[in-house]
Amino acid sequence: MELLTADTLPNRFETAEDVDAFLRRPSAALIQDLQRVDGDIMVLGVAGKMGPTLAGLAKAAAPDKRVIGVARFSDPAQKAKLESWGVETVTCDLLDRSQLERLPKVPNIVFMAGFKFGAEGAKSLTWAMNAHVPAMVAETFTESRIVAFSTGCVYPFVGLESGGATEDLPLDPPGEYAQSCVGRERMFEHFSARHGTPGRLFRLNYAIDVRYGVLYDIASKIAAGQPIDLTMGWVNVIWQGDANAQALRCLARCTTPTSPINVTGPETLSVRWLARELGRRLGPEPVLQGSEAPTAWLSNTTQAVREFGYPVVGIGHMLDWVADWVGRGQAGYGKPTKFEIRDGKY
């Protein structure tokens, strides 16, 4: 098995299968951390954009462990793909407590379930998925380590001079979606403190794949000649493989009670600069509109860099890969990040 290092990064991805194979390539550091963690791993909400390759990465890094992916699996192809990678699958509606309680009680849980897009039109479902389900999971798996995916959207907007929100910044975000994500964290915090459950709250913002993410959104608009709104003028991004690896490595760094960690790229990136760099690679001049607001959703990753080091994949490779993918007309997921939104209404 070829390990992931900064010296083994490809120049491009020919197919979606190539992307998935690369995203499942573990680093030596991930293998070592999972060797420190006793027991099998279960991923709840595995069928989203990141879940399949996270589960596949876990299996590649720890082939002696059972890796179990849990979701409703409305797309049977997703289930088959996971099983072809050696991941066991269990069909479960996490909103049904009886189904949840029948899941195997494994020592390690990665919680990835949630609801975002469409949240403004389905507020009760948003809160049920983002706060009620976490409460049930935390009550059900009191003896497990739980790494719970959260979001940088739990923070308020901060100014560029701040260096990004740190983990101790009070949570006061705009919009009900982001507020429900605070609810998710509070549920895991409450039951972690009550039962002594070790965990981490994985505050991720803007993971990048060639098929989705902030860079894909910008590149797609450039290719289509559509305007790019600069109001949300600054972002952090991280390659999905690095984000997944850091989530799994958090299993070896759980705290009691659970505690937050910011995960994203260490650079504060200008949307204007990203658009120009992608336009230079793609050919068309980007159409820019508006001007940058003085604040944005930005995270400070000092703690994560201390724990994990810098991400393996830098912004240069991400720009090259996304521009090549979009420039060849390769398919995306059709799931825009809506990073431009500032009122929290998704």
N, C-alpha and C positions, 0 to 999 in steps of 0.2 A: 504493500500500500504506500503510495507516495504521500508524504506529509506536506502540509501547507507551510511554506516559508515565503518570505519576501522575494526570494530568488527564483521561485517556481511559478510566478504569476503568468497566465497566458496573455498573448497579445489581443485575442478576440475569442468570442464564442460562436461557433458555427450554428449550433442548434440549442433548443431548450434543454435537451438531455445533457448537453455539455455544461450548461449553466448549473443544472442540478447536481451533476457529478462533482463539479468544482466546489459547490456549496457544502457538499458532504465530505470534503477532504479535511481531516483533523490536523491540528498542530501538535507538536510534541508536548506543549504546555497543557493543552486540553486533555490529552491522554493521561498525563501525570496527575492532573487534578481529579479526573474521574476514577483513577486507581485509588485515590485517597478516600473516596466516598463508598461506603458499604451499601450494597443492595441494588435492586433494580430501579428503573426510572419509568414514570408514567407521565405522559404529556396530555393534559386536559385542554380540549379545544385545538386539536392538532391539525385540523383541516383548513386553516386560514392560509395567508400568503407565506408566512414564515414557518409555520408548524411542521409541514412535511420535511423540509430540509433540516430543521432542528432535530427532529426525531431520527432522521437518517444519519446526521452527523453524530449524534449520541451513540448510535449502533456501530458506526465505523470506528469511533474512538474507544468504545468499550464493548467489543464483540462478545465478551463473556457475560454481559448483563442482559436481562430481558429489557427491551424498550417497548412500551405499550402506548399506542396512540388512541386517544378517545375523542370521538366526535359523533355528530348525527350522520355524517357521511352521505349527504344528499347527492354527492357526485361519486358514483361507484368507482370511477377511474382513480380517484384520489386514494381510496382504500386499497385498490390493487397495486398502485404505485408503492405505497408504504410497505405492503407485504413483500413486494419484490426486493425491497431493500433490507429485509429481515426484521421489520418492525411489526409486532403483533398489533392487531386492531380490535377495538371493542366499540360497538355502536351504542351510543348512550345520549339521551337528552338530559343535559346537566340541570335543566329546570325541574326535572322530576326527581324529587329526593329519593324515592324508592330505587330508581335506577342508579343514582349516584352512590347510594349506600351499598349496592351490590358490586361495585368495582373492587378490584383487588387492593388490599392495603399494603402498598409497596412503600419502601423507606423514602423514596425521592419523588417529588411532584414538581413538574413545571406547569404552571397555570397560565394558559394563553387565551382563554375564552373571553369574549367581550363583544360589545355592540357599539358602533360609531356611526357609520354612514346611514342616514335615514333617521338618526336619533331625534332630530327636531320634530319629526312627524310621528314618532312612536316613543314618547317620553316614558311611559310606564314600563315598556319592554326594555328601554335603555337602562333604567334603574334596576329592573329585575336581573338583567344579565350582568350589570357592572357592580351591583352591590349585594343583591340577594343570593345569587349563585356563589360569589366568594364567601359569604357567610356560611352557606351550607357546606362548601368545600372545607373551610377552616374548621367547622365543627366535626366533619366526617374524618378528616385525616390529621387528627391531633398528634399522632405519633410519627408523622412524616416530616421531613424537611420540605418546605414549600417556597419555591422561587416563583413569585407572582409577577407577570408582566403588567407594568403600569405604563405611564406616558409622561413626557415632559409637559404635557398640557395641564397637569395639576398645578403648575406654577402660574403666577401672574406674568404678564409681559415685563421684561426688564430692558434697561438701556444698554447700549453697546459698552459703555464705560464700566458696567458691573462685572464684566468677565463671565456672564452667564449665571443663572440661578444655581446656588449650591443647595445641598440636600437639607440644610437647616432653614431655608427660606420658608416663611409661613405660606401655606397653600391658600390661594385666593384667585382662582381662575375664572374667566368669563364663560358663560353658557352652561346649560344643564348637562351636556355630554361630559365636559371636563369636571363638573361638580360630581357627577356620578362616579367618575374615576377616583376622585377623592374618597367617595363612599367605599369603593372597592378596597382602597388602601386601609381605610379605618376599620373595615371588617377583619381584614387579615391582622392588623395591629391588635385589635381587641382580643381575638381568640388566641393569638400567639401569646399575649401577656397572660391570658386566663389559663391556658393549658401548657404553657412552656414550650410551644411549638417553635422550632427554629425556622428562620426564613430570611428572604430578602425581597424587597420591593424594587422591581427592575424598571426604573423610569427611563424608558427608551423614547427617543424622538428621531424620526426620519431615517429608518433603515432603507437601504438602496439595493435594488436588483436591476438588471438591465430591462426587466419587464414591468417595473413599477417604481414609484418613488419620486421625490422632488426632481431629480435630474431627468428622469423619463418624462415627467409632465412638462418640464421646460423644453426639452428637446422635441417632443411631439408638437408643441405649439410652434416652435421655430420651423419645423418641417412643413407644417400646415399653413404657415403665414399668419398665425393667430397672435394677438397681442399678449404680452406677459405683464401682469400687474406687479408693480414694484413696491406696493404699499407695505407688504410684509417683506422688508428689504434684506433680511439676514436670516440665515438658517444654519443648523448643524446637521450633518449627515454622516452615516456610517454604513459600510458595506454589510449586507445582511449576514454573510458568513461570519464576520467578526462579531456582530451583535449576538447571533446564536451561540457562538463559542463562549462569549462572556456570560450569557445566561446559564449555560451548563456549568461553567467554572464557578458560578455563584453557589452551586450545590456544596462546594467545598469551603464556602465562606459564609455560611448562614450564621445569623446571630439570634440570640434569645433575649428579649423579644425581637421580632423581625425589624429590619431597618432598611432605609432606602439607599439606592445607589443610582447615580445618573449614568446613562450609557448612550453615547453618541460619538461622533468624531470630535477631536479636540479643537478644530479650527472653527472660528466664526466666519462664515462664508457669505459674501455679498451675492444676492440674487442677480443683480446687474452684471457682476463679473462672471457668474456661472453661465448666464445667457450668452454673453459675448464669447466665452470659451467654447461653449457648445456650438454656437453659430459659426465660429472659425473652423471647427471640425466638420460641421455639416454643410457649410456653403452659404446658405441664406443669411442675410443680416437679420438679427432678431428685432421684432417690433416691440418696443418697450413703451409702457404707458404708466403715468402716475409718478409719484416720488416716494422715497423711503420714509416711513414713519420712524420716529425716534426710538421706538421700542419694538421688541419681537420676542417670540418664544425661544429662548436660548438657555442652554444648560452648561454648567461648568463640570468638567469630567476629571478634575484633579484626583478625586478618590479612585475612580475606575482606572486611570492611568497608573496610579500607585499600585493597585491590585494586579492589573493585567498587562501593563505596558501599553505602548501605542498600538492601535489597530494595525493589522498586517497590510491591509489594502488602503492605499492613500487616495486622495482626491484625484490625482492625475490619472490613475488607472480607471477610476470610476467614470470620469469624463470620457476617456477614450472608449471604454466598453459600451457605455450608453449611446454615444454618438454613432459608433459603428453599428450597433443593433438597430437603432431607429433609422439610420441612414439607409440600411438595407431593407427597410420595411418589414422587419420581423415583428411578430405578434407580441402585444402586451397583455396584461391582465384586465384592462378596461376598468381599473379601479384607481381613479385619481386621488391624490393625497388631500387635495383641497387645502394645501398649506397656506394659500393666500387669505383664507378666512380669518377675520379678526374678532368677530362677535361670538364665536363659539357655536354657531348654528350650523350643524352638519345634517 
